[in-house]
């Protein structure tokens, strides 16, 4: 690797750390406001992150190479996220709220990737500044730190599209009618608007301002970190319904929010992915409502609320819990597992395979059956009235297969570390999909504290793999990638 390319990577990492130190200052203010004993230590951590970022930025600013290669973009994105999580772990480590490095890195990576899996057993005992930082990591990672950098920094030589698509979810359309910087800026404006609106509604519902802000960060980012040990189960029905609505909104493609903001309502309503996404939530929610009412003897309102809350939480990969779904009948648990394979919409803050990919796979299956019945028929796959090219369909199917293979490999690896099969599968699928709670001993009322250090490190990078849509991480593991 040439010196120029080395300094290019150092340049972007420096910018990321400067942004991270800016966000850390918010947690410092919370610490000072609450007169916490860790206030000075939080200030030192912020200053250290700022200095590290500033030095990296200054020594590489004029020495970076002008034309990065495609390989550089993969390295840049992965490296940026690793350093983001690494420095994000320092507030936990140096305040001794999570003194162990492996646990702190796990919690930090879980926050930034909006996974929501946790090793903490007593969340409410933590200082408010740490709880705030924990929720803030969701909010930073939800829309994407690189998307934020592209929205703010006046880069001239980096490819916006390459960087944007390396971090953001793909879309089926070949061309986006808006400039990447325009999309990045407007997505962040909508992101902020949703956060503020939800915070106001949660305050109206009776939440304290601190809890409302933290839960809004976690909801809009589809992260799932709560300030309470029982997640959101102890809050009022009104608050739970507000969170349901904002989880659904955050699980939508943010391009649709931008179109709605521009008054193009017809394009939003007719979007195939959105319609499929809402249909899945509705039909699975109704099935679970009936199940909880007749099998668990819950009243209609509670059955409806618990069902739609968990359906929305799982499909959007938010990870909040209002009930322990592992206590539900087995067919209800299978429906929850089904949702884990679906995911949110492309271009959203949610995780998983993504609705659009599953929709294209379903259409491909339908096409195959039609051609079996009538071999001479010309069967085309259409999405939003556009024909999807066969090579694009093939790439989507390839991604889905690789996604399942990564889950299978993760399950076997974790099983060899000593976990039972159900817990291994639950850990692998929930961290790759950015969901949070899983199955077995890592369910919605449990945590990941009991896992071995090897398992936690593996799952930390499994979270990163899922957040960066698999390829960006897996390609770095290919020996051929590093050859000239």
Secondary structure, 3 states (H helix, E strand, C coil): CCHHHHHHHHHHHHHHHHHHHHHHHHHHHHHHHCCCCCHHHHHHHHHHHHHHHHHHHHHHCCCCCCCCCHHHHHHHHHHHHHHHHHHHHHHHHHCCCCCCHHHHHHHHHHHHCCCCCCCCCCHHHCCHHHHHHHHHHHHHHHHCHHHHHHHHCCCCCCCHHHHHHHHCCCCCCCCCCCCHHHHHHHHHHHHHHHHHHHHHHHHHCCCCHHHHHHHHHHHHCCCCCCCCCCCCCCCCHHHHHHHHHHHHHHCCCHHHHHHHHCCCHHHHHCCHHHHHHHHHHHHHHHHHHHHHHHHCCCCHHHHHHHHHHHHHHHHCCCCCCCCCHHHCCHHHHHHHHHHHCCCCCCCCCCCCCCHHHHHHHHHHHHHHHHHHHCCCCCCCCEECCEECCHHHHHHHHHHHHHHHHHHHHHHHHHHHCCCCHHHHHHHHHHHHCCCCCCCHHHCCCCCCCCCCHHHHHHHHHHHHHHHCCCHHHHHHHCHHHHCC
